[in-house]
Amino acid sequence: MGGSHSHLHAHDHADVETASGPRALLFAFLALVAVATVVGLVALWPEGKGPHAQYAVEGITYPSATVVKVHEPCPVIMADASADATPPPQMPPHCNELDVELASGATVTVQAEPGATRSGLVPGDRVSLAKVPTPDGSAIYSYWGTQRNVPIGVLAAAFVLVVAVVARWRGLLALVGLGVAATIFGFWMVPTLLEGASPIWAALTASSAIMLVVLYLAHGVSVRTSTALAGTLVGLLITAALGVYAVGSARLSGMGGETAEALVANADGLEFQALLVAAIIVAGLGVLNDVTITQSSAVWELRAASPTMTRAQLFASGMRIGRDHIASTIYTIVFVYAGTALGTLLLVALYDRSLVDMLLTEEFAEEAVMTLATSIGLVLAMPATTAIAALTVTGPTYAGRRVAHVESSRTS
């Protein structure tokens, strides 16, 4: 058992030689991508001149308060225009209201949103209020939101701890990469889009920049990682092309979400169809990375375990591994989108409409196109990465064949 363990440990870190020609082509391709990414980042760099909506009145503040009492939720009243309809029930007094205590010790009653009184709020919970000053020197208070910093902070700390214990420094580097991705999205891509840049080029540039940093940061600088990066970039291009075709051919406007109306009112220069394509590109980023790094590692390990395999055999073996991974990843994609669209699925069942009928709605059709486009890009990225990896490693060696023959003779 000890000998077997040491062999597996060494084998896990085995060095695999690479073919100089394919390796040079790989690095040349990635160098061109890196240069194009830097050019894109600089050319599309936001200047801070994007539109800004007036979100609140002047002088508004957001003080914290403690819940003293939660009144009962208001009943849901359905409109009924029929002649024999029963009159709607009277609203209970103070329904959907909260009695809260301010920092000064004063108690005020505020109208909350329906979800707040149904969320399980109890006396002692903390909420944030919107305080609007009035001309006579007093103020009007309204419910702004429930303070959830503690439970979300605990979950975040638990996530970091679990990653650190299980994945160790690789996991921590992945978290750093996640911070880099959030920075690129929040401080470059979003302002760039608001200033009217092409959403597709912005999404491709941001995704490329993120992958260039995150993959090498999490998995180390190596030819193996470079192979996975190349496969990821190929998958992104395929996903982008599919997104452009699908959004155009399905006549999607990109305005099916709840935020579209507010965006039109405050940033009317946005290209909503292109924004939908950009969303498809970003949505496929994470799963592409997962598949490509696994396929690259699989081919490397296959070469280390069997130096006698031809490149065609390496590709075939890698594909067999990849098919199982693809099957499970597709389940993941579908279930993620099903979870986010659960409310829509409930409406489908409520109105007794078929899924085909619901494709007539913009919102449901956008989810379907996003799922299908990212899934196709994911599936095609797998053989592309496997082929790049099989071409990059060296071909079968004579020494490997001789060792294999000797071991076969011993076992027989």
Secondary structure, DSSP 8 states (H G I E B T S, - for coil): -HHHHHHHHHHHT----B-HHHHHHHHHHHHHHHHHHHHHHHHT---S-S-----S-TT-B--EEEEEEE-----------STT--------TTTTEEEEE-TTS-EEEEE--HHHHTTT--TT-EEEEEEEE-TTS-EEEEEEEE--HHHHHHHHHHHHHHHHHHHHHHHHHHHHHHHHHHHHIIIIIHHHHHTT--HHHHHHHHHHHHHHHHHHHHH-SSHHHHHHHHHHHHHHHHHHHHHHHHHHHTT--S--STTHHHHHHH-TT--HHHHHHHHHHHHTHHHHHHHHHHHHHHHHHHHHH-TT--HHHHHHHHHHHHHHHHHHHHHHHHHHHHHHTHHHHHHHHHTT--HHHHTTSHHHHHHHHHHHHHHHHHHHHHHHHHHHHHHHB----HHHHHHHHHHHHHH-
